[in-house]
């Protein structure tokens, strides 16, 4: 809402602007109320009622409790006061209409922004959900790779252990054969030397 954002001084300026812009309309209504025979009776009655109300309120404000008889206004004075009332009502009606219109505009703008924010939040949640789904799929794939690599590592260690055992057995056989050869060749030398 423009009024709430700018503060009270803007509200006063806006009200004055609306009042100034509605004065020509009010003056026409005032002239029509004075000159129209159809409205003249209504305007006179309104003018006299306003006069009586003002007098009664003044007396009550002064502390006078008894409401004495109030002399009705002359017709021309009642027409003037009634026409003035019509003029003010036009001005305040235009101002009130402007305020209501501004309020409705700001309310619809607020609803639009809330709808946009809700849609943006929904898009963000959907994007997060899609990202979470992709990450879960990637995590599953990585877990499968880790399991496969663990199995391959276990198989490699088993093969390595088997290879080491075979190497050790071969080394032991070679060592055993080497000792027997050495013992066998040294016993041959001893036999030749003795003979």
For each residue, the residues with C-beta under 8 A, 3 or more apart:
1: 4 5 102 103 105 106
2: 5 6 10 14 102 106
3: 6 10 11 14 102
4: 1 7 106
5: 1 2
6: 2 3 9 10 11
7: 4 10 11
8: 11 12
9: 6 12 13
10: 2 3 6 7 13 14
11: 3 6 7 8 14 15
12: 8 9 15 16
13: 9 10 16 17
14: 2 3 10 11 17 18 98
15: 11 12 18 19 95
16: 12 13 19 20
17: 13 14 20 21
18: 14 15 21 22 91 94 95 98
19: 15 16 22 23 91 95
20: 16 17 23
21: 17 18 24 94
22: 18 19 25 26 90 91 94 95
23: 19 20 26 27 91
24: 21 27 28
25: 22 28 29 90 94
26: 22 23 29 30 86 87 88 90 91
27: 23 24 30 31 87
28: 24 25 31 32
29: 25 26 32 33 86 87 90
30: 26 27 33 34 83 84 86 87
31: 27 28 34 35 83
32: 28 29 35 36 39
33: 29 30 36 39 40 43 79 82 83 86
34: 30 31 40 43 79 80 83
35: 31 32
36: 32 33 39 40
37: 40
38: 41
39: 32 33 36 42 43
40: 33 34 36 37 43 44 79
41: 38 44 45
42: 39 45 46 82
43: 33 34 39 40 46 47 78 79 82 83 86
44: 40 41 47 48 75 78 79 82
45: 41 42 48 49 78 82
46: 42 43 49 50 81 82 85 86
47: 43 44 50 51 73 77 78 79 80 81 82 83 85
48: 44 45 51 52 72 73 78 81 82
49: 45 46 52 53
50: 46 47 53 54 81 82 85
51: 47 48 54 55 70 72 73 77 78 81
52: 48 49 55 56 70 72
53: 49 50 56 57
54: 50 51 57 58
55: 51 52 58 59 70
56: 52 53 59 60 67 70
57: 53 54 60 61
58: 54 55 61 62
59: 55 56 62 64 67 68
60: 56 57 63 64 65
61: 57 58
62: 58 59
63: 60
64: 59 60
65: 60
66:
67: 56 59 70
68: 59
69:
70: 51 52 55 56 67
71:
72: 48 51 52 78
73: 47 48 51 77 78 81
74: 77 78
75: 44 78 79
76: 79 80
77: 47 51 73 74 80 81
78: 43 44 45 47 48 51 72 73 74 75 81 82
79: 33 34 40 43 44 47 75 76 82 83
80: 34 47 76 77 83 84
81: 46 47 48 50 51 73 77 78 84 85
82: 33 42 43 44 45 46 47 48 50 78 79 85 86
83: 30 31 33 34 43 47 79 80 86 87
84: 30 80 81 87 88
85: 46 47 50 81 82 88 89
86: 26 29 30 33 43 46 82 83 89 90
87: 26 27 29 30 83 84 90 91
88: 26 84 85 91 92
89: 85 86 92 93
90: 22 25 26 29 86 87 93 94
91: 18 19 22 23 26 87 88 94 95
92: 88 89 95 96
93: 89 90 96 97
94: 18 21 22 25 90 91 97 98
95: 15 18 19 22 91 92 98 99
96: 92 93 99 100
97: 93 94 100 101
98: 14 18 94 95 101 102
99: 95 96 102 103
100: 96 97 103 104
101: 97 98 104 105
102: 1 2 3 98 99 105 106
103: 1 99 100 106 107
104: 100 101 107 108
105: 1 101 102 108 109
106: 1 2 4 102 103 109 110
107: 103 104 110 111
108: 104 105 111 112
109: 105 106 112 113
110: 106 107 113 114
111: 107 108 114 115
112: 108 109 115 116
113: 109 110 116 117
114: 110 111 117 118
115: 111 112 118 119
116: 112 113 119 120
117: 113 114 120 121
118: 114 115 121 122
119: 115 116 122 123
120: 116 117 123 124
121: 117 118 124 125
122: 118 119 125 126
123: 119 120 126 127
124: 120 121 127 128
125: 121 122 128 129
126: 122 123 129 130
127: 123 124 130 131
128: 124 125 131 132
129: 125 126 132 133
130: 126 127 133 134
131: 127 128 134 135
132: 128 129 135 136
133: 129 130 136 137
134: 130 131 137 138
135: 131 132 138 139
136: 132 133 139 140
137: 133 134 140 141
138: 134 135 141 142
139: 135 136 142 143
140: 136 137 143 144
141: 137 138 144 145
142: 138 139 145 146
143: 139 140 146 147
144: 140 141 147 148
145: 141 142 148 149
146: 142 143 149 150
147: 143 144 150 151
148: 144 145 151 152
149: 145 146 152 153
150: 146 147 153 154
151: 147 148 154 155
152: 148 149 155 156
153: 149 150 156 157
154: 150 151 157 158
155: 151 152 158 159
156: 152 153 159 160
157: 153 154 160 161
158: 154 155 161 162
159: 155 156 162 163
160: 156 157 163 164
161: 157 158 164 165
162: 158 159 165 166
163: 159 160 166 167
164: 160 161 167 168
165: 161 162 168 169
166: 162 163 169 170
167: 163 164 170 171
168: 164 165 171 172
169: 165 166 172 173
170: 166 167 173 174
171: 167 168 174 175
172: 168 169 175 176
173: 169 170 176 177
174: 170 171 177 178
175: 171 172 178 179
176: 172 173 179 180
177: 173 174 180 181
178: 174 175 181 182
179: 175 176 182 183
180: 176 177 183 184
181: 177 178 184 185
182: 178 179 185 186
183: 179 180 186 187
184: 180 181 187 188
185: 181 182 188 189
186: 182 183 189 190
187: 183 184 190 191
188: 184 185 191 192
189: 185 186 192 193
190: 186 187 193 194
191: 187 188 194 195
192: 188 189 195
193: 189 190
194: 190 191
195: 191 192
